[in-house]
Amino acid sequence: MGDGRTCPEKSPMRARGAWPLALRELKELMCEVDLAAGAPSLDEITGGITEDDQLAGLPSRYTVRRVITDGERPGRQADAVAVATVLARRAA
């Protein structure tokens, strides 16, 4: 993936089974849609979010990276939805 991102399945947290099931599933799905979208850069994802005034979330570049890769749950559901929406549109 661009911007130094790695899929959760390559994460040491994932390998140890330290993630709760729902979070692990969310991160796996985010990674899957990110790859299906061609692994756009963080700037491309945030640009797509900024261009869509119908999305409730407006995550920063850093937050987009965390939503896709970090082992913690996304801080705001609206940010996760915005990232997923932009990636799904690019993948379609």
ABEGO torsion letter per residue (X at the ends): XBGGBBBAAABAAAAAGABBAAAAAAAAAAAAAAAAAGGBBAAAAAAAAAABAABABBBBAAAAAAAAABABBBABAAAAAAAAAAAAAAAX
